[in-house]
Amino acid sequence: MSRLYHYVYNQGMQITDPIIITAIVIAAIWSLPWKGVSLWKAARNGHTIWFVVLLLVNSLAVLDILYIFVFSKKTGQNTNVQR
């Protein structure tokens, strides 16, 4: 077998390494609130396709943040309150 094969499967980083576990936990803590807000906004706005895409695609919250601040704006939404 090749040296690369032996390195990857015998000496490479294992899923139980503390660095890998820490990275996964940090990614989950970062992504979860963004995912929740983006899914909530998509459901409230009736954006079914966006809801499914946001639910299935994990982009470390990049797509979620873009949806929240760019794509979730309702068209024709009046933000001025008249008194």
N, CA, C and O atoms as CSV, one atom per row, in Angstrom:
chain,resi,resn,atom,element,x,y,z
A,1,MET,N,N,0.835,-1.188,0.000
A,1,MET,CA,C,0.000,0.000,0.000
A,1,MET,C,C,0.880,1.253,0.000
A,1,MET,O,O,2.061,1.205,0.345
A,2,SER,N,N,0.287,2.344,-0.387
A,2,SER,CA,C,1.064,3.583,-0.473
A,2,SER,C,C,1.256,4.202,0.910
A,2,SER,O,O,0.558,3.870,1.868
A,3,ARG,N,N,2.206,5.095,0.979
A,3,ARG,CA,C,2.472,5.790,2.246
A,3,ARG,C,C,1.302,6.679,2.648
A,3,ARG,O,O,0.962,6.775,3.827
A,4,LEU,N,N,0.695,7.324,1.671
A,4,LEU,CA,C,-0.444,8.195,1.968
A,4,LEU,C,C,-1.588,7.412,2.595
A,4,LEU,O,O,-2.227,7.877,3.539
A,5,TYR,N,N,-1.840,6.223,2.066
A,5,TYR,CA,C,-2.899,5.380,2.622
A,5,TYR,C,C,-2.622,5.072,4.085
A,5,TYR,O,O,-3.516,5.184,4.924
A,6,HIS,N,N,-1.392,4.686,4.396
A,6,HIS,CA,C,-1.039,4.362,5.776
A,6,HIS,C,C,-1.129,5.583,6.676
A,6,HIS,O,O,-1.536,5.464,7.831
A,7,TYR,N,N,-0.756,6.754,6.170
A,7,TYR,CA,C,-0.830,7.964,6.989
A,7,TYR,C,C,-2.277,8.312,7.300
A,7,TYR,O,O,-2.631,8.578,8.448
A,8,VAL,N,N,-3.103,8.306,6.272
A,8,VAL,CA,C,-4.495,8.715,6.451
A,8,VAL,C,C,-5.238,7.749,7.367
A,8,VAL,O,O,-5.993,8.179,8.239
A,9,TYR,N,N,-5.032,6.458,7.178
A,9,TYR,CA,C,-5.823,5.488,7.918
A,9,TYR,C,C,-5.166,4.998,9.206
A,9,TYR,O,O,-5.839,4.392,10.041
A,10,ASN,N,N,-3.891,5.241,9.384
A,10,ASN,CA,C,-3.240,4.766,10.592
A,10,ASN,C,C,-2.735,5.888,11.490
A,10,ASN,O,O,-2.728,5.732,12.712
A,11,GLN,N,N,-2.319,7.001,10.926
A,11,GLN,CA,C,-1.710,8.050,11.715
A,11,GLN,C,C,-2.415,9.387,11.589
A,11,GLN,O,O,-2.030,10.344,12.261
A,12,GLY,N,N,-3.406,9.480,10.773
A,12,GLY,CA,C,-4.106,10.744,10.569
A,12,GLY,C,C,-4.928,11.126,11.781
A,12,GLY,O,O,-4.993,10.396,12.770
A,13,MET,N,N,-5.556,12.291,11.682
A,13,MET,CA,C,-6.380,12.763,12.786
A,13,MET,C,C,-7.619,11.883,12.913
A,13,MET,O,O,-8.255,11.543,11.916
A,14,GLN,N,N,-7.942,11.531,14.105
A,14,GLN,CA,C,-9.112,10.715,14.394
A,14,GLN,C,C,-10.262,11.633,14.819
A,14,GLN,O,O,-10.040,12.768,15.240
A,15,ILE,N,N,-11.471,11.133,14.705
A,15,ILE,CA,C,-12.642,11.920,15.085
A,15,ILE,C,C,-12.655,12.191,16.586
A,15,ILE,O,O,-13.357,13.095,17.039
A,16,THR,N,N,-11.902,11.434,17.354
A,16,THR,CA,C,-11.876,11.638,18.798
A,16,THR,C,C,-10.792,12.614,19.241
A,16,THR,O,O,-10.639,12.850,20.439
A,17,ASP,N,N,-10.044,13.182,18.314
A,17,ASP,CA,C,-9.042,14.175,18.691
A,17,ASP,C,C,-9.734,15.400,19.277
A,17,ASP,O,O,-10.765,15.828,18.759
A,18,PRO,N,N,-9.185,15.973,20.350
A,18,PRO,CA,C,-9.821,17.128,20.985
A,18,PRO,C,C,-9.971,18.326,20.050
A,18,PRO,O,O,-10.932,19.085,20.180
A,19,ILE,N,N,-9.057,18.508,19.125
A,19,ILE,CA,C,-9.154,19.642,18.194
A,19,ILE,C,C,-10.365,19.482,17.283
A,19,ILE,O,O,-11.092,20.444,17.037
A,20,ILE,N,N,-10.581,18.276,16.787
A,20,ILE,CA,C,-11.719,18.020,15.903
A,20,ILE,C,C,-13.031,18.182,16.657
A,20,ILE,O,O,-13.969,18.792,16.146
A,21,ILE,N,N,-13.101,17.648,17.850
A,21,ILE,CA,C,-14.319,17.762,18.660
A,21,ILE,C,C,-14.610,19.222,18.978
A,21,ILE,O,O,-15.759,19.655,18.895
A,22,THR,N,N,-13.583,19.988,19.340
A,22,THR,CA,C,-13.758,21.410,19.639
A,22,THR,C,C,-14.245,22.169,18.413
A,22,THR,O,O,-15.132,23.015,18.524
A,23,ALA,N,N,-13.680,21.881,17.250
A,23,ALA,CA,C,-14.094,22.554,16.021
A,23,ALA,C,C,-15.555,22.250,15.688
A,23,ALA,O,O,-16.293,23.140,15.266
A,24,ILE,N,N,-15.965,21.014,15.873
A,24,ILE,CA,C,-17.355,20.636,15.599
A,24,ILE,C,C,-18.302,21.336,16.563
A,24,ILE,O,O,-19.356,21.821,16.152
A,25,VAL,N,N,-17.941,21.394,17.830
A,25,VAL,CA,C,-18.791,22.057,18.832
A,25,VAL,C,C,-18.901,23.553,18.535
A,25,VAL,O,O,-19.995,24.113,18.602
A,26,ILE,N,N,-17.793,24.202,18.211
A,26,ILE,CA,C,-17.817,25.635,17.894
A,26,ILE,C,C,-18.667,25.890,16.652
A,26,ILE,O,O,-19.451,26.839,16.627
A,27,ALA,N,N,-18.523,25.053,15.618
A,27,ALA,CA,C,-19.319,25.209,14.403
A,27,ALA,C,C,-20.804,25.044,14.692
A,27,ALA,O,O,-21.626,25.775,14.140
A,28,ALA,N,N,-21.156,24.094,15.550
A,28,ALA,CA,C,-22.566,23.882,15.894
A,28,ALA,C,C,-23.127,25.060,16.687
A,28,ALA,O,O,-24.244,25.510,16.434
A,29,ILE,N,N,-22.353,25.551,17.639
A,29,ILE,CA,C,-22.809,26.690,18.452
A,29,ILE,C,C,-22.979,27.935,17.577
A,29,ILE,O,O,-23.906,28.717,17.793
A,30,TRP,N,N,-22.108,28.125,16.607
A,30,TRP,CA,C,-22.186,29.276,15.697
A,30,TRP,C,C,-23.378,29.125,14.747
A,30,TRP,O,O,-24.100,30.095,14.514
A,31,SER,N,N,-23.595,27.938,14.202
A,31,SER,CA,C,-24.587,27.743,13.152
A,31,SER,C,C,-26.022,27.641,13.654
A,31,SER,O,O,-26.945,28.095,12.978
A,32,LEU,N,N,-26.219,27.058,14.817
A,32,LEU,CA,C,-27.567,26.765,15.287
A,32,LEU,C,C,-28.472,27.997,15.433
A,32,LEU,O,O,-29.599,27.963,14.940
A,33,PRO,N,N,-28.035,29.073,16.082
A,33,PRO,CA,C,-28.936,30.239,16.176
A,33,PRO,C,C,-29.261,30.851,14.811
A,33,PRO,O,O,-30.402,31.238,14.561
A,34,TRP,N,N,-28.264,30.939,13.930
A,34,TRP,CA,C,-28.503,31.489,12.592
A,34,TRP,C,C,-29.491,30.616,11.827
A,34,TRP,O,O,-30.380,31.125,11.143
A,35,LYS,N,N,-29.332,29.296,11.945
A,35,LYS,CA,C,-30.228,28.358,11.263
A,35,LYS,C,C,-31.653,28.524,11.776
A,35,LYS,O,O,-32.598,28.536,10.987
A,36,GLY,N,N,-31.814,28.651,13.083
A,36,GLY,CA,C,-33.141,28.824,13.661
A,36,GLY,C,C,-33.831,30.088,13.195
A,36,GLY,O,O,-35.005,30.058,12.829
A,37,VAL,N,N,-33.108,31.203,13.206
A,37,VAL,CA,C,-33.700,32.484,12.782
A,37,VAL,C,C,-34.043,32.455,11.299
A,37,VAL,O,O,-35.114,32.915,10.900
A,38,SER,N,N,-33.144,31.920,10.480
A,38,SER,CA,C,-33.416,31.904,9.037
A,38,SER,C,C,-34.598,30.993,8.703
A,38,SER,O,O,-35.413,31.337,7.848
A,39,LEU,N,N,-34.702,29.850,9.355
A,39,LEU,CA,C,-35.847,28.971,9.116
A,39,LEU,C,C,-37.143,29.606,9.596
A,39,LEU,O,O,-38.180,29.467,8.947
A,40,TRP,N,N,-37.093,30.298,10.722
A,40,TRP,CA,C,-38.277,30.971,11.241
A,40,TRP,C,C,-38.741,32.056,10.272
A,40,TRP,O,O,-39.932,32.161,9.977
A,41,LYS,N,N,-37.800,32.865,9.777
A,41,LYS,CA,C,-38.160,33.929,8.833
A,41,LYS,C,C,-38.708,33.359,7.527
A,41,LYS,O,O,-39.679,33.882,6.980
A,42,ALA,N,N,-38.089,32.287,7.025
A,42,ALA,CA,C,-38.568,31.678,5.781
A,42,ALA,C,C,-39.987,31.139,5.950
A,42,ALA,O,O,-40.814,31.273,5.048
A,43,ALA,N,N,-40.267,30.536,7.091
A,43,ALA,CA,C,-41.611,30.011,7.338
A,43,ALA,C,C,-42.622,31.145,7.473
A,43,ALA,O,O,-43.721,31.066,6.924
A,44,ARG,N,N,-42.256,32.191,8.196
A,44,ARG,CA,C,-43.170,33.327,8.387
A,44,ARG,C,C,-43.467,34.065,7.085
A,44,ARG,O,O,-44.571,34.573,6.888
A,45,ASN,N,N,-42.466,34.119,6.193
A,45,ASN,CA,C,-42.646,34.816,4.919
A,45,ASN,C,C,-43.249,33.928,3.838
A,45,ASN,O,O,-43.521,34.404,2.736
A,46,GLY,N,N,-43.462,32.655,4.128
A,46,GLY,CA,C,-44.053,31.749,3.154
A,46,GLY,C,C,-43.094,31.343,2.048
A,46,GLY,O,O,-43.531,30.961,0.963
A,47,HIS,N,N,-41.806,31.418,2.303
A,47,HIS,CA,C,-40.794,31.043,1.312
A,47,HIS,C,C,-40.473,29.555,1.463
A,47,HIS,O,O,-39.490,29.185,2.106
A,48,THR,N,N,-41.311,28.708,0.864
A,48,THR,CA,C,-41.170,27.266,1.017
A,48,THR,C,C,-39.854,26.749,0.450
A,48,THR,O,O,-39.185,25.934,1.084
A,49,ILE,N,N,-39.482,27.211,-0.726
A,49,ILE,CA,C,-38.235,26.743,-1.349
A,49,ILE,C,C,-37.034,27.153,-0.508
A,49,ILE,O,O,-36.124,26.353,-0.293
A,50,TRP,N,N,-37.026,28.399,-0.028
A,50,TRP,CA,C,-35.924,28.842,0.836
A,50,TRP,C,C,-35.874,28.004,2.111
A,50,TRP,O,O,-34.795,27.642,2.579
A,51,PHE,N,N,-37.037,27.698,2.666
A,51,PHE,CA,C,-37.079,26.898,3.885
A,51,PHE,C,C,-36.410,25.543,3.672
A,51,PHE,O,O,-35.598,25.113,4.492
A,52,VAL,N,N,-36.747,24.879,2.585
A,52,VAL,CA,C,-36.177,23.558,2.302
A,52,VAL,C,C,-34.674,23.664,2.049
A,52,VAL,O,O,-33.903,22.843,2.546
A,53,VAL,N,N,-34.257,24.669,1.281
A,53,VAL,CA,C,-32.826,24.846,0.997
A,53,VAL,C,C,-32.063,25.127,2.287
A,53,VAL,O,O,-31.015,24.529,2.528
A,54,LEU,N,N,-32.574,26.023,3.111
A,54,LEU,CA,C,-31.894,26.347,4.367
A,54,LEU,C,C,-31.862,25.150,5.320
A,54,LEU,O,O,-30.913,24.986,6.087
A,55,LEU,N,N,-32.889,24.327,5.267
A,55,LEU,CA,C,-32.933,23.147,6.127
A,55,LEU,C,C,-31.912,22.090,5.703
A,55,LEU,O,O,-31.315,21.426,6.550
A,56,LEU,N,N,-31.714,21.937,4.392
A,56,LEU,CA,C,-30.863,20.862,3.892
A,56,LEU,C,C,-29.399,21.255,3.700
A,56,LEU,O,O,-28.517,20.400,3.786
A,57,VAL,N,N,-29.130,22.530,3.441
A,57,VAL,CA,C,-27.752,22.953,3.139
A,57,VAL,C,C,-27.090,23.480,4.402
A,57,VAL,O,O,-27.606,24.375,5.070
A,58,ASN,N,N,-25.942,22.908,4.710
A,58,ASN,CA,C,-25.167,23.378,5.858
A,58,ASN,C,C,-23.950,24.130,5.330
A,58,ASN,O,O,-23.015,23.522,4.808
A,59,SER,N,N,-23.964,25.448,5.468
A,59,SER,CA,C,-22.876,26.275,4.944
A,59,SER,C,C,-22.186,27.049,6.066
A,59,SER,O,O,-21.637,28.124,5.829
A,60,LEU,N,N,-22.211,26.510,7.281
A,60,LEU,CA,C,-21.661,27.192,8.462
A,60,LEU,C,C,-22.255,28.590,8.612
A,60,LEU,O,O,-21.554,29.543,8.953
A,61,ALA,N,N,-23.527,28.695,8.358
A,61,ALA,CA,C,-24.353,29.884,8.574
A,61,ALA,C,C,-24.174,30.977,7.526
A,61,ALA,O,O,-24.790,32.035,7.647
A,62,VAL,N,N,-23.359,30.759,6.512
A,62,VAL,CA,C,-23.183,31.796,5.491
A,62,VAL,C,C,-24.480,32.006,4.724
A,62,VAL,O,O,-24.925,33.144,4.572
A,63,LEU,N,N,-25.097,30.932,4.236
A,63,LEU,CA,C,-26.350,31.051,3.502
A,63,LEU,C,C,-27.467,31.562,4.409
A,63,LEU,O,O,-28.321,32.331,3.966
A,64,ASP,N,N,-27.467,31.145,5.665
A,64,ASP,CA,C,-28.484,31.604,6.615
A,64,ASP,C,C,-28.391,33.116,6.838
A,64,ASP,O,O,-29.409,33.808,6.844
A,65,ILE,N,N,-27.186,33.621,7.020
A,65,ILE,CA,C,-26.982,35.059,7.238
A,65,ILE,C,C,-27.389,35.848,5.996
A,65,ILE,O,O,-28.021,36.900,6.102
A,66,LEU,N,N,-27.024,35.336,4.819
A,66,LEU,CA,C,-27.437,36.013,3.580
A,66,LEU,C,C,-28.952,36.059,3.465
A,66,LEU,O,O,-29.510,37.088,3.086
A,67,TYR,N,N,-29.627,34.960,3.786
A,67,TYR,CA,C,-31.083,34.960,3.709
A,67,TYR,C,C,-31.687,35.977,4.683
A,67,TYR,O,O,-32.597,36.722,4.321
A,68,ILE,N,N,-31.185,36.004,5.901
A,68,ILE,CA,C,-31.756,36.896,6.916
A,68,ILE,C,C,-31.631,38.358,6.495
A,68,ILE,O,O,-32.597,39.116,6.586
A,69,PHE,N,N,-30.448,38.756,6.035
A,69,PHE,CA,C,-30.201,40.179,5.790
A,69,PHE,C,C,-30.419,40.623,4.353
A,69,PHE,O,O,-30.538,41.822,4.103
A,70,VAL,N,N,-30.476,39.695,3.397
A,70,VAL,CA,C,-30.610,40.110,1.999
A,70,VAL,C,C,-31.917,39.622,1.385
A,70,VAL,O,O,-32.672,40.420,0.831
A,71,PHE,N,N,-32.194,38.320,1.476
A,71,PHE,CA,C,-33.287,37.724,0.717
A,71,PHE,C,C,-34.618,37.646,1.451
A,71,PHE,O,O,-35.635,37.375,0.813
A,72,SER,N,N,-34.657,37.869,2.747
A,72,SER,CA,C,-35.912,37.679,3.481
A,72,SER,C,C,-36.802,38.910,3.486
A,72,SER,O,O,-37.904,38.872,4.033
A,73,LYS,N,N,-36.350,39.978,2.896
A,73,LYS,CA,C,-37.168,41.190,2.860
A,73,LYS,C,C,-38.391,40.956,1.988
A,73,LYS,O,O,-38.275,40.493,0.853
A,74,LYS,N,N,-39.554,41.274,2.518
A,74,LYS,CA,C,-40.775,41.137,1.742
A,74,LYS,C,C,-40.821,42.254,0.702
A,74,LYS,O,O,-40.453,43.394,0.987
A,75,THR,N,N,-41.269,41.922,-0.492
A,75,THR,CA,C,-41.386,42.933,-1.542
A,75,THR,C,C,-42.574,43.825,-1.242
A,75,THR,O,O,-43.643,43.353,-0.855
A,76,GLY,N,N,-42.375,45.105,-1.422
A,76,GLY,CA,C,-43.428,46.059,-1.147
A,76,GLY,C,C,-43.667,46.294,0.323
A,76,GLY,O,O,-44.723,46.800,0.702
A,77,GLN,N,N,-42.731,45.946,1.146
A,77,GLN,CA,C,-42.886,46.105,2.588
A,77,GLN,C,C,-42.671,47.576,2.942
A,77,GLN,O,O,-41.661,48.171,2.567
A,78,ASN,N,N,-43.615,48.149,3.657
A,78,ASN,CA,C,-43.531,49.546,4.055
A,78,ASN,C,C,-42.986,49.601,5.474
A,78,ASN,O,O,-43.630,49.142,6.417
A,79,THR,N,N,-41.785,50.173,5.615
A,79,THR,CA,C,-41.167,50.218,6.933
A,79,THR,C,C,-41.469,51.521,7.662
A,79,THR,O,O,-41.161,51.645,8.847
A,80,ASN,N,N,-42.058,52.480,6.989
A,80,ASN,CA,C,-42.392,53.753,7.629
A,80,ASN,C,C,-43.740,53.644,8.340
A,80,ASN,O,O,-44.732,53.210,7.753
A,81,VAL,N,N,-43.760,54.038,9.588
A,81,VAL,CA,C,-44.997,54.017,10.365
A,81,VAL,C,C,-45.586,55.409,10.312
A,81,VAL,O,O,-44.951,56.389,10.702
A,82,GLN,N,N,-46.827,55.481,9.817
A,82,GLN,CA,C,-47.493,56.775,9.735
A,82,GLN,C,C,-48.405,56.944,10.937
A,82,GLN,O,O,-49.116,56.023,11.341
A,83,ARG,N,N,-48.366,58.135,11.491
A,83,ARG,CA,C,-49.215,58.419,12.656
A,83,ARG,C,C,-50.226,59.469,12.336
A,83,ARG,O,O,-51.026,59.837,13.196
